[in-house]
């Protein structure tokens, strides 16, 4: 599992500005491939309300090829499933663009 964390603070003002987000690393070993479907489980912290959850899920779901993006607000666990040329690093970048950092 890969960790995508937000800086401390409240919702959403506690998120790190995108310029302070760490560069993505190779997370391909964490991608599970079944046929044409790729899946990754991420650990996302900092989401504190339904608005945060919705914003994160929408940003990831808007990526081309994403079939599912579900974030459990209680546990911080997010599962993303996609097909096509999308990479796990791009999925994480979509979360980073919201101010979360890995």
C-alpha distance (Angstrom), angle and dihedral (degrees) to the residues before:
residue distance angle dihedral
X1 . . .
X2 3.76 . .
X3 3.81 123.3 .
X4 3.80 121.9 -130.8
X5 3.80 107.2 -178.3
X6 3.76 136.1 -178.7
X7 3.75 123.2 -141.7
X8 3.77 117.1 -99.7
X9 3.76 121.1 -80.2
X10 3.73 139.0 70.8
X11 3.72 134.4 -48.7
X12 3.05 119.9 -46.1
X13 3.80 101.0 -21.0
X14 3.82 92.4 65.5
X15 3.78 93.6 67.3
X16 3.78 118.5 113.8
X17 3.80 115.8 -112.7
X18 3.82 110.7 -105.6
X19 3.81 90.7 -111.6
X20 3.82 89.0 64.8
X21 3.81 94.9 51.0
X22 3.81 115.4 116.7
X23 3.79 119.0 -114.9
X24 3.82 113.4 -97.5
X25 3.77 119.0 -102.7
X26 3.79 128.3 -151.3
X27 3.80 106.4 -74.6
X28 3.80 96.2 165.3
X29 3.85 92.1 113.9
X30 3.82 87.2 65.7
X31 3.81 94.4 55.3
X32 3.81 115.0 101.4
X33 3.79 113.7 -151.9
X34 3.81 121.5 -158.4
X35 3.77 110.3 172.8
X36 3.79 107.1 -54.3
X37 3.83 94.4 -18.8
X38 3.81 121.7 96.4
X39 3.80 120.0 -164.0
X40 3.79 132.6 -173.8
X41 3.80 131.0 -179.8
X42 3.79 114.9 -145.0
X43 3.77 132.6 -171.6
X44 3.81 108.6 -136.4
X45 3.79 120.5 -175.9
X46 3.76 129.7 -175.7
X47 3.81 98.6 50.5
X48 3.78 104.4 124.5
X49 3.79 106.5 166.4
X50 3.78 145.1 26.6
X51 3.80 89.9 -94.7
X52 3.81 90.9 59.1
X53 3.78 91.0 46.6
X54 3.79 92.0 50.3
X55 3.81 93.3 46.9
X56 3.82 93.2 50.5
X57 3.81 94.8 44.7
X58 3.82 91.9 46.8
X59 3.82 93.4 49.8
X60 3.80 91.1 52.4
X61 3.80 95.8 40.1
X62 3.81 89.6 53.7
X63 3.82 90.3 63.7
X64 3.82 113.4 102.5
X65 3.80 113.0 -95.3
X66 3.82 98.0 14.8
X67 3.80 109.6 139.9
X68 3.81 97.6 174.0
X69 3.80 137.8 14.5
X70 3.80 114.5 172.8
X71 3.79 125.1 171.5
X72 3.79 120.5 -169.4
X73 3.79 104.0 -146.7
X74 3.83 93.3 -160.3
X75 3.81 96.6 53.5
X76 3.80 101.7 23.9
X77 3.80 89.9 -128.9
X78 3.79 116.3 143.1
X79 3.79 126.4 -171.2
X80 3.79 119.1 -162.9
X81 3.81 123.8 -172.8
X82 3.80 124.0 -173.4
X83 3.78 145.6 156.8
X84 3.78 131.2 -147.4
X85 3.78 131.7 33.0
X86 3.81 97.8 -31.1
X87 3.82 114.1 124.3
X88 3.79 130.1 -145.3
X89 3.80 87.9 -121.3
X90 3.82 89.7 59.8
X91 3.82 90.1 50.4
X92 3.81 89.7 53.0
X93 3.82 90.4 45.3
X94 3.82 89.6 56.4
X95 3.81 88.3 56.3
X96 3.81 91.3 43.6
X97 3.81 89.6 52.6
X98 3.81 86.7 63.9
X99 3.80 89.6 57.6
X100 3.79 100.2 -93.8
X101 3.77 117.4 129.6
X102 3.73 131.5 -152.8
